[in-house]
Amino acid sequence: MYTIQLKINEKVYDKFIWLLSKFNKEEIEIVSESSDFIATKNYLQKELSEIERGKATFISQKEFENRLNGIV
């Protein structure tokens, strides 16, 4: 079985769901996005926005390693 992800315009969403409901569960199953995926997506979009606006701060590879060693 394949899994695909679609973006569906709200104007046709109800019709699309109606069409999918005509298939049995062995043929098509609606799988919703996990909350982990949504949370990660939102976090990454926020981080990207900060980079694009020039608000992000960066550290060197050496500083990163030092911070990582301090955690372990």
Phi and psi in radians as a Rosetta constraint file:
Dihedral C 1 N 2 CA 2 C 2 CIRCULARHARMONIC -1.740 0.35
Dihedral N 2 CA 2 C 2 N 3 CIRCULARHARMONIC 2.684 0.35
Dihedral C 2 N 3 CA 3 C 3 CIRCULARHARMONIC -2.133 0.35
Dihedral N 3 CA 3 C 3 N 4 CIRCULARHARMONIC 2.275 0.35
Dihedral C 3 N 4 CA 4 C 4 CIRCULARHARMONIC -2.245 0.35
Dihedral N 4 CA 4 C 4 N 5 CIRCULARHARMONIC 2.733 0.35
Dihedral C 4 N 5 CA 5 C 5 CIRCULARHARMONIC -2.079 0.35
Dihedral N 5 CA 5 C 5 N 6 CIRCULARHARMONIC 2.297 0.35
Dihedral C 5 N 6 CA 6 C 6 CIRCULARHARMONIC -2.200 0.35
Dihedral N 6 CA 6 C 6 N 7 CIRCULARHARMONIC 2.614 0.35
Dihedral C 6 N 7 CA 7 C 7 CIRCULARHARMONIC -1.863 0.35
Dihedral N 7 CA 7 C 7 N 8 CIRCULARHARMONIC 2.188 0.35
Dihedral C 7 N 8 CA 8 C 8 CIRCULARHARMONIC -2.123 0.35
Dihedral N 8 CA 8 C 8 N 9 CIRCULARHARMONIC 2.243 0.35
Dihedral C 8 N 9 CA 9 C 9 CIRCULARHARMONIC -1.069 0.35
Dihedral N 9 CA 9 C 9 N 10 CIRCULARHARMONIC 2.443 0.35
Dihedral C 9 N 10 CA 10 C 10 CIRCULARHARMONIC -1.068 0.35
Dihedral N 10 CA 10 C 10 N 11 CIRCULARHARMONIC -0.380 0.35
Dihedral C 10 N 11 CA 11 C 11 CIRCULARHARMONIC -1.193 0.35
Dihedral N 11 CA 11 C 11 N 12 CIRCULARHARMONIC -0.522 0.35
Dihedral C 11 N 12 CA 12 C 12 CIRCULARHARMONIC -1.947 0.35
Dihedral N 12 CA 12 C 12 N 13 CIRCULARHARMONIC 0.005 0.35
Dihedral C 12 N 13 CA 13 C 13 CIRCULARHARMONIC -0.975 0.35
Dihedral N 13 CA 13 C 13 N 14 CIRCULARHARMONIC -0.886 0.35
Dihedral C 13 N 14 CA 14 C 14 CIRCULARHARMONIC -1.036 0.35
Dihedral N 14 CA 14 C 14 N 15 CIRCULARHARMONIC -0.720 0.35
Dihedral C 14 N 15 CA 15 C 15 CIRCULARHARMONIC -1.153 0.35
Dihedral N 15 CA 15 C 15 N 16 CIRCULARHARMONIC -0.672 0.35
Dihedral C 15 N 16 CA 16 C 16 CIRCULARHARMONIC -1.157 0.35
Dihedral N 16 CA 16 C 16 N 17 CIRCULARHARMONIC -0.786 0.35
Dihedral C 16 N 17 CA 17 C 17 CIRCULARHARMONIC -1.096 0.35
Dihedral N 17 CA 17 C 17 N 18 CIRCULARHARMONIC -0.687 0.35
Dihedral C 17 N 18 CA 18 C 18 CIRCULARHARMONIC -1.037 0.35
Dihedral N 18 CA 18 C 18 N 19 CIRCULARHARMONIC -0.793 0.35
Dihedral C 18 N 19 CA 19 C 19 CIRCULARHARMONIC -1.059 0.35
Dihedral N 19 CA 19 C 19 N 20 CIRCULARHARMONIC -0.787 0.35
Dihedral C 19 N 20 CA 20 C 20 CIRCULARHARMONIC -1.113 0.35
Dihedral N 20 CA 20 C 20 N 21 CIRCULARHARMONIC -0.572 0.35
Dihedral C 20 N 21 CA 21 C 21 CIRCULARHARMONIC -1.174 0.35
Dihedral N 21 CA 21 C 21 N 22 CIRCULARHARMONIC -0.256 0.35
Dihedral C 21 N 22 CA 22 C 22 CIRCULARHARMONIC -1.333 0.35
Dihedral N 22 CA 22 C 22 N 23 CIRCULARHARMONIC -0.242 0.35
Dihedral C 22 N 23 CA 23 C 23 CIRCULARHARMONIC -1.667 0.35
Dihedral N 23 CA 23 C 23 N 24 CIRCULARHARMONIC 2.652 0.35
Dihedral C 23 N 24 CA 24 C 24 CIRCULARHARMONIC -1.456 0.35
Dihedral N 24 CA 24 C 24 N 25 CIRCULARHARMONIC 2.941 0.35
Dihedral C 24 N 25 CA 25 C 25 CIRCULARHARMONIC -1.105 0.35
Dihedral N 25 CA 25 C 25 N 26 CIRCULARHARMONIC -0.453 0.35
Dihedral C 25 N 26 CA 26 C 26 CIRCULARHARMONIC -1.303 0.35
Dihedral N 26 CA 26 C 26 N 27 CIRCULARHARMONIC -0.389 0.35
Dihedral C 26 N 27 CA 27 C 27 CIRCULARHARMONIC -1.584 0.35
Dihedral N 27 CA 27 C 27 N 28 CIRCULARHARMONIC -0.812 0.35
Dihedral C 27 N 28 CA 28 C 28 CIRCULARHARMONIC -2.500 0.35
Dihedral N 28 CA 28 C 28 N 29 CIRCULARHARMONIC 2.320 0.35
Dihedral C 28 N 29 CA 29 C 29 CIRCULARHARMONIC -2.236 0.35
Dihedral N 29 CA 29 C 29 N 30 CIRCULARHARMONIC 2.290 0.35
Dihedral C 29 N 30 CA 30 C 30 CIRCULARHARMONIC -1.444 0.35
Dihedral N 30 CA 30 C 30 N 31 CIRCULARHARMONIC 2.119 0.35
Dihedral C 30 N 31 CA 31 C 31 CIRCULARHARMONIC -1.996 0.35
Dihedral N 31 CA 31 C 31 N 32 CIRCULARHARMONIC 2.087 0.35
Dihedral C 31 N 32 CA 32 C 32 CIRCULARHARMONIC -1.470 0.35
Dihedral N 32 CA 32 C 32 N 33 CIRCULARHARMONIC 2.753 0.35
Dihedral C 32 N 33 CA 33 C 33 CIRCULARHARMONIC -1.207 0.35
Dihedral N 33 CA 33 C 33 N 34 CIRCULARHARMONIC 2.488 0.35
Dihedral C 33 N 34 CA 34 C 34 CIRCULARHARMONIC -1.291 0.35
Dihedral N 34 CA 34 C 34 N 35 CIRCULARHARMONIC 2.693 0.35
Dihedral C 34 N 35 CA 35 C 35 CIRCULARHARMONIC -1.134 0.35
Dihedral N 35 CA 35 C 35 N 36 CIRCULARHARMONIC -0.525 0.35
Dihedral C 35 N 36 CA 36 C 36 CIRCULARHARMONIC -1.095 0.35
Dihedral N 36 CA 36 C 36 N 37 CIRCULARHARMONIC -0.763 0.35
Dihedral C 36 N 37 CA 37 C 37 CIRCULARHARMONIC -1.084 0.35
Dihedral N 37 CA 37 C 37 N 38 CIRCULARHARMONIC -0.793 0.35
Dihedral C 37 N 38 CA 38 C 38 CIRCULARHARMONIC -1.138 0.35
Dihedral N 38 CA 38 C 38 N 39 CIRCULARHARMONIC -0.760 0.35
Dihedral C 38 N 39 CA 39 C 39 CIRCULARHARMONIC -1.089 0.35
Dihedral N 39 CA 39 C 39 N 40 CIRCULARHARMONIC -0.770 0.35
Dihedral C 39 N 40 CA 40 C 40 CIRCULARHARMONIC -1.126 0.35
Dihedral N 40 CA 40 C 40 N 41 CIRCULARHARMONIC -0.746 0.35
Dihedral C 40 N 41 CA 41 C 41 CIRCULARHARMONIC -1.060 0.35
Dihedral N 41 CA 41 C 41 N 42 CIRCULARHARMONIC -0.801 0.35
Dihedral C 41 N 42 CA 42 C 42 CIRCULARHARMONIC -1.105 0.35
Dihedral N 42 CA 42 C 42 N 43 CIRCULARHARMONIC -0.734 0.35
Dihedral C 42 N 43 CA 43 C 43 CIRCULARHARMONIC -1.063 0.35
Dihedral N 43 CA 43 C 43 N 44 CIRCULARHARMONIC -0.833 0.35
Dihedral C 43 N 44 CA 44 C 44 CIRCULARHARMONIC -1.157 0.35
Dihedral N 44 CA 44 C 44 N 45 CIRCULARHARMONIC -0.626 0.35
Dihedral C 44 N 45 CA 45 C 45 CIRCULARHARMONIC -1.139 0.35
Dihedral N 45 CA 45 C 45 N 46 CIRCULARHARMONIC -0.678 0.35
Dihedral C 45 N 46 CA 46 C 46 CIRCULARHARMONIC -1.126 0.35
Dihedral N 46 CA 46 C 46 N 47 CIRCULARHARMONIC -0.779 0.35
Dihedral C 46 N 47 CA 47 C 47 CIRCULARHARMONIC -1.093 0.35
Dihedral N 47 CA 47 C 47 N 48 CIRCULARHARMONIC -0.769 0.35
Dihedral C 47 N 48 CA 48 C 48 CIRCULARHARMONIC -1.088 0.35
Dihedral N 48 CA 48 C 48 N 49 CIRCULARHARMONIC -0.714 0.35
Dihedral C 48 N 49 CA 49 C 49 CIRCULARHARMONIC -1.058 0.35
Dihedral N 49 CA 49 C 49 N 50 CIRCULARHARMONIC -0.726 0.35
Dihedral C 49 N 50 CA 50 C 50 CIRCULARHARMONIC -1.119 0.35
Dihedral N 50 CA 50 C 50 N 51 CIRCULARHARMONIC -0.683 0.35
Dihedral C 50 N 51 CA 51 C 51 CIRCULARHARMONIC -1.125 0.35
Dihedral N 51 CA 51 C 51 N 52 CIRCULARHARMONIC -0.811 0.35
Dihedral C 51 N 52 CA 52 C 52 CIRCULARHARMONIC -1.123 0.35
Dihedral N 52 CA 52 C 52 N 53 CIRCULARHARMONIC -0.571 0.35
Dihedral C 52 N 53 CA 53 C 53 CIRCULARHARMONIC -1.489 0.35
Dihedral N 53 CA 53 C 53 N 54 CIRCULARHARMONIC -0.069 0.35
Dihedral C 53 N 54 CA 54 C 54 CIRCULARHARMONIC 1.367 0.35
Dihedral N 54 CA 54 C 54 N 55 CIRCULARHARMONIC 0.324 0.35
Dihedral C 54 N 55 CA 55 C 55 CIRCULARHARMONIC -1.668 0.35
Dihedral N 55 CA 55 C 55 N 56 CIRCULARHARMONIC -0.140 0.35
Dihedral C 55 N 56 CA 56 C 56 CIRCULARHARMONIC -1.385 0.35
Dihedral N 56 CA 56 C 56 N 57 CIRCULARHARMONIC 2.582 0.35
Dihedral C 56 N 57 CA 57 C 57 CIRCULARHARMONIC -1.924 0.35
Dihedral N 57 CA 57 C 57 N 58 CIRCULARHARMONIC 2.521 0.35
Dihedral C 57 N 58 CA 58 C 58 CIRCULARHARMONIC -2.091 0.35
Dihedral N 58 CA 58 C 58 N 59 CIRCULARHARMONIC 2.701 0.35
Dihedral C 58 N 59 CA 59 C 59 CIRCULARHARMONIC -2.201 0.35
Dihedral N 59 CA 59 C 59 N 60 CIRCULARHARMONIC 2.797 0.35
Dihedral C 59 N 60 CA 60 C 60 CIRCULARHARMONIC -1.357 0.35
Dihedral N 60 CA 60 C 60 N 61 CIRCULARHARMONIC 2.895 0.35
Dihedral C 60 N 61 CA 61 C 61 CIRCULARHARMONIC -1.042 0.35
Dihedral N 61 CA 61 C 61 N 62 CIRCULARHARMONIC -0.721 0.35
Dihedral C 61 N 62 CA 62 C 62 CIRCULARHARMONIC -1.129 0.35
Dihedral N 62 CA 62 C 62 N 63 CIRCULARHARMONIC -0.768 0.35
Dihedral C 62 N 63 CA 63 C 63 CIRCULARHARMONIC -1.108 0.35
Dihedral N 63 CA 63 C 63 N 64 CIRCULARHARMONIC -0.682 0.35
Dihedral C 63 N 64 CA 64 C 64 CIRCULARHARMONIC -1.052 0.35
Dihedral N 64 CA 64 C 64 N 65 CIRCULARHARMONIC -0.819 0.35
Dihedral C 64 N 65 CA 65 C 65 CIRCULARHARMONIC -1.080 0.35
Dihedral N 65 CA 65 C 65 N 66 CIRCULARHARMONIC -0.706 0.35
Dihedral C 65 N 66 CA 66 C 66 CIRCULARHARMONIC -1.107 0.35
Dihedral N 66 CA 66 C 66 N 67 CIRCULARHARMONIC -0.753 0.35
Dihedral C 66 N 67 CA 67 C 67 CIRCULARHARMONIC -1.122 0.35
Dihedral N 67 CA 67 C 67 N 68 CIRCULARHARMONIC -0.730 0.35
Dihedral C 67 N 68 CA 68 C 68 CIRCULARHARMONIC -1.117 0.35
Dihedral N 68 CA 68 C 68 N 69 CIRCULARHARMONIC -0.756 0.35
Dihedral C 68 N 69 CA 69 C 69 CIRCULARHARMONIC -1.097 0.35
Dihedral N 69 CA 69 C 69 N 70 CIRCULARHARMONIC -0.580 0.35
Dihedral C 69 N 70 CA 70 C 70 CIRCULARHARMONIC -1.219 0.35
Dihedral N 70 CA 70 C 70 N 71 CIRCULARHARMONIC -0.442 0.35
Dihedral C 70 N 71 CA 71 C 71 CIRCULARHARMONIC -1.403 0.35
Dihedral N 71 CA 71 C 71 N 72 CIRCULARHARMONIC -0.675 0.35
